[in-house]
């Protein structure tokens, strides 16, 4: 498992949702693409590490957007 795959939990998708899988795999690839810069340990590495964290955060929000029912739908179901 790559660092990116680990950080986004690419194997954790209980619903088997294809959109979630796509978001996680794409994000893992972005994180992994920046790893060589992070490994340099200089200012570029610091910037790349921040970008990796922001990608990881964005993936979490994307998964939430995919899995959270819209408010309109929820109101219709409630009453």
Buried (B, 14 or more C-beta within 10 A) or exposed (E): EEBBBEBBBBEEBEEEEEBBBEBBBBBBBBBBBBBEBBEEEEEEBEEBBEBBEEBBEBBEEBBEEBEEEEEEEEEEEEE
